[in-house]
C-alpha cells in the first residue's frame, strides 16, 4: 500500500510500515481515516499539506494510513487482529485520529480530531526527539510555547523563570535550568523565587560554595521569600498568566 498517498506524504499500509519502522528504528504515525469524513478531508487538506509536517513524517517517522471503511484487520505484533480490537489498543474512538507507536509497535499516544499544523509540529517533535521519555506532553507543550514567547522577548524575567522551571522540575537538567534562573535575576534583581531555586540548585552540587548558597537564600528572603512551596506556586501563577498555549 506504499502507493496510498495524499499531499506530499507517502502513506504505507500497517504491516509494511511497521516492518520498515522496526528495520530503521523509527516511530510510526498511524492515521485513521474514513470515507465521507469531512474532518478527515480538512485534516488532509490543511495539516498534512503543510510542508514541515509532510517532511517530518517522511524523514523522521514511518507514516501509516488506515481507512476504517476499507481495512478489516491488521497484523499487529505478528498477530492478526480485527481493526476494532486494534482501535481499542490505541484508543481510537473515531476518525480522524492519529496514533504514535515506537519502532517495537508499542503504542504511545493517540490524538483525536483536528489539530493545526503548528501544534502538530510540536507534538511530532516531542516523539521524534524522544522527549516523552523524560517528561509529559503537557509540560513540553507549555515549555515550547513559553520558549516561543521568550524568543520574541528575551528580556522577560518571568518567561526566563518558566523556561528554567521546565528544566528544573520536568526534565531535571539542572545546568540548563540554572542558566535561565540566572537570567531571571539579572533581569529582575528582586525575583525572590528565582533566587530560591538558585539556592536549591547550588546546594545540590558536590562541594558547593556555602557562601554563595547563603547569599542566594538571603537575597530571596530580602525580597519576600518565606517558604519553598512558593517556587511551585510562582510557576503556576506565571503559567496561568502566559498560558495556556495557543498555536497559530
C-alpha positions as CSV (number, residue, x, y, z in Angstrom):
1,X,0.0,0.0,0.0
2,X,3.0,2.3,-0.4
3,X,1.1,4.0,-3.2
4,X,-1.6,5.3,-0.9
5,X,-0.8,9.0,-1.0
6,X,-2.3,12.3,-0.3
7,X,-0.5,15.7,-0.2
8,X,3.3,15.1,-0.1
9,X,3.1,12.1,2.2
10,X,3.7,8.6,1.1
11,X,1.4,6.5,3.3
12,X,2.2,2.8,4.0
13,X,-0.2,0.1,4.9
14,X,0.2,-1.1,8.5
15,X,2.2,-4.3,8.0
16,X,4.7,-2.8,5.6
17,X,5.0,0.4,7.6
18,X,5.6,-1.4,10.9
19,X,8.2,-3.6,9.3
20,X,10.1,-0.6,7.9
21,X,9.9,1.2,11.3
22,X,11.4,-1.8,13.0
23,X,14.2,-2.2,10.5
24,X,15.0,1.6,10.7
25,X,14.3,2.1,14.4
26,X,11.7,4.8,13.7
27,X,8.4,5.7,15.3
28,X,5.2,5.3,13.3
29,X,2.3,7.7,12.9
30,X,-0.8,5.7,12.2
31,X,-3.5,7.9,10.7
32,X,-7.1,6.5,10.9
33,X,-9.4,8.0,8.3
34,X,-12.8,7.2,6.9
35,X,-14.9,7.8,3.8
36,X,-17.3,10.7,3.9
37,X,-15.4,12.2,6.8
38,X,-15.3,16.0,6.5
39,X,-12.9,16.3,9.4
40,X,-10.6,13.9,7.7
41,X,-10.7,15.9,4.5
42,X,-10.0,19.1,6.4
43,X,-7.0,17.4,8.2
44,X,-5.6,16.2,4.9
45,X,-6.1,19.5,3.1
46,X,-4.6,21.6,5.9
47,X,-2.2,19.9,8.4
48,X,-1.0,17.1,6.1
49,X,-0.5,19.6,3.3
50,X,1.9,21.6,5.5
51,X,5.4,21.3,4.1
52,X,7.1,20.9,7.6
53,X,4.6,18.3,8.7
54,X,5.0,16.3,5.5
55,X,8.8,16.4,5.6
56,X,8.9,15.5,9.3
57,X,6.6,12.5,8.7
58,X,8.6,11.3,5.7
59,X,12.0,11.8,7.2
60,X,11.6,11.1,10.9
61,X,8.6,8.7,11.1
62,X,7.0,6.0,9.1
63,X,3.6,7.3,8.1
64,X,0.8,4.7,8.0
65,X,-2.8,5.2,6.9
66,X,-5.7,3.0,7.8
67,X,-9.1,3.7,6.2
68,X,-11.7,2.4,8.6
69,X,-14.1,1.6,5.7
70,X,-11.5,-0.4,3.8
71,X,-9.3,-2.2,6.2
72,X,-10.8,-5.0,8.3
73,X,-7.8,-6.4,10.1
74,X,-4.0,-5.8,10.6
75,X,-1.1,-8.0,11.7
76,X,-0.2,-6.3,15.0
77,X,2.9,-7.6,16.7
78,X,2.8,-10.6,14.4
79,X,-0.8,-11.5,15.3
80,X,-3.8,-10.9,13.0
81,X,-6.5,-8.9,14.8
82,X,-9.6,-7.1,13.6
83,X,-9.4,-3.3,13.2
84,X,-11.9,-2.8,16.1
85,X,-9.6,-4.6,18.5
86,X,-6.6,-2.6,17.2
87,X,-8.5,0.6,17.7
88,X,-9.1,-0.3,21.3
89,X,-5.4,-1.0,21.8
90,X,-4.5,2.5,20.6
91,X,-7.7,4.3,21.9
92,X,-9.1,5.4,18.6
93,X,-12.8,6.3,19.1
94,X,-13.4,7.6,15.5
95,X,-11.8,9.2,12.5
96,X,-9.8,11.3,12.2
97,X,-7.3,10.1,14.8
98,X,-3.6,9.6,14.6
99,X,-1.6,7.4,16.9
100,X,2.1,7.2,17.6
101,X,3.9,3.9,18.1
102,X,7.6,3.2,18.8
103,X,9.7,1.0,16.5
104,X,8.7,-2.1,18.5
105,X,5.0,-1.5,17.9
106,X,4.3,-0.2,21.4
107,X,1.5,2.3,21.4
108,X,2.5,5.7,22.9
109,X,-0.4,8.1,22.4
110,X,-3.4,9.0,20.2
111,X,-4.7,12.3,19.1
112,X,-8.3,12.7,18.0
113,X,-9.8,15.4,15.8
114,X,-8.2,18.3,14.0
115,X,-5.1,20.0,15.3
116,X,-3.5,22.9,13.4
117,X,-0.1,22.5,11.8
118,X,1.8,24.5,14.4
119,X,0.7,22.3,17.3
120,X,1.0,19.1,15.3
121,X,4.6,20.0,14.6
122,X,5.4,20.5,18.3
123,X,3.7,17.1,19.1
124,X,5.7,15.4,16.4
125,X,8.9,16.9,17.8
126,X,8.0,15.5,21.3
127,X,8.1,12.0,19.9
128,X,10.8,12.5,17.2
129,X,13.3,13.8,19.8
130,X,12.1,11.2,22.4
131,X,11.3,13.9,24.9
132,X,8.4,11.7,26.0
133,X,11.0,9.5,27.8
134,X,11.8,12.4,30.1
135,X,8.5,14.4,30.7
136,X,4.8,14.7,29.9
137,X,3.5,16.1,26.7
138,X,1.5,18.8,28.5
139,X,4.7,20.1,30.2
140,X,6.5,20.0,26.9
141,X,3.7,22.0,25.1
142,X,3.9,24.7,27.8
143,X,7.7,24.8,27.6
144,X,7.7,25.1,23.8
145,X,5.0,27.8,23.9
146,X,6.8,29.8,26.6
147,X,10.1,29.4,24.8
148,X,8.4,30.8,21.7
149,X,7.3,33.8,23.7
150,X,10.8,34.1,25.1
151,X,12.3,34.2,21.6
152,X,10.0,37.2,20.9
153,X,11.0,38.9,24.2
154,X,14.2,37.5,25.8
155,X,14.2,40.4,28.3
156,X,11.2,39.0,30.2
157,X,12.3,37.7,33.6
158,X,9.1,35.8,34.2
159,X,9.4,33.8,30.9
160,X,13.1,33.0,31.8
161,X,11.7,31.7,35.1
162,X,9.2,29.5,33.4
163,X,11.7,28.0,31.0
164,X,14.1,27.4,33.8
165,X,11.4,25.7,35.8
166,X,10.7,23.3,33.0
167,X,14.4,22.1,33.1
168,X,14.4,22.2,36.9
169,X,11.2,20.3,37.6
170,X,10.1,18.5,34.4
171,X,13.3,17.1,33.0
172,X,15.8,17.7,35.9
173,X,18.5,19.2,33.7
174,X,19.9,21.5,36.4
175,X,22.8,23.1,34.5
176,X,20.4,24.4,31.8
177,X,17.8,25.4,34.5
178,X,20.5,27.4,36.3
179,X,21.2,29.5,33.2
180,X,17.6,30.5,32.9
181,X,17.2,31.4,36.6
182,X,20.4,33.4,36.5
183,X,19.0,35.4,33.5
184,X,15.8,35.9,35.5
185,X,17.6,37.5,38.5
186,X,19.8,39.5,36.2
187,X,16.7,41.0,34.5
188,X,14.8,41.3,37.8
189,X,17.2,41.6,40.8
190,X,14.1,41.4,43.2
191,X,12.9,38.0,41.8
192,X,12.7,36.1,45.2
193,X,11.6,32.8,43.8
194,X,14.4,32.7,41.2
195,X,17.0,33.3,44.0
196,X,15.4,30.5,46.0
197,X,15.7,28.0,43.1
198,X,19.3,29.0,42.5
199,X,19.9,28.3,46.2
200,X,18.4,24.8,45.8
201,X,20.4,24.2,42.7
202,X,23.6,25.4,44.4
203,X,23.3,23.1,47.4
204,X,22.7,20.1,45.0
205,X,26.3,20.5,43.8
206,X,29.1,18.4,45.2
207,X,31.4,20.5,47.4
208,X,29.1,23.5,46.8
209,X,30.1,27.1,47.7
210,X,28.5,27.7,51.1
211,X,29.0,31.4,50.9
212,X,27.2,31.6,47.6
213,X,24.3,29.5,48.9
214,X,23.9,31.7,51.9
215,X,24.0,34.8,49.7
216,X,21.3,33.4,47.4
217,X,18.9,32.4,50.2
218,X,19.4,35.8,51.8
219,X,18.6,37.6,48.6
220,X,15.4,35.5,48.3
221,X,14.4,36.4,51.9
222,X,15.2,40.1,51.4
223,X,12.7,40.1,48.5
224,X,9.9,38.4,50.4
225,X,10.6,34.7,50.1
226,X,9.5,32.7,53.1
227,X,8.8,29.1,52.1
228,X,10.0,26.7,49.3
229,X,6.4,26.0,48.2
230,X,6.4,29.5,46.7
231,X,8.7,28.2,44.0
232,X,6.0,25.9,42.6
233,X,3.3,28.5,43.3
234,X,5.1,31.1,41.2
235,X,5.4,28.6,38.3
236,X,1.6,28.0,38.4
237,X,0.9,31.7,38.7
238,X,3.1,32.6,35.7
239,X,1.8,29.6,33.6
240,X,-1.7,30.9,34.1
241,X,-0.6,34.4,33.2
242,X,1.1,33.5,29.9
243,X,-0.8,30.3,29.0
244,X,-2.4,28.1,28.0
245,X,-0.5,27.5,24.8
246,X,-2.1,29.0,21.7
247,X,-0.8,27.7,18.4
248,X,-1.3,29.6,15.2
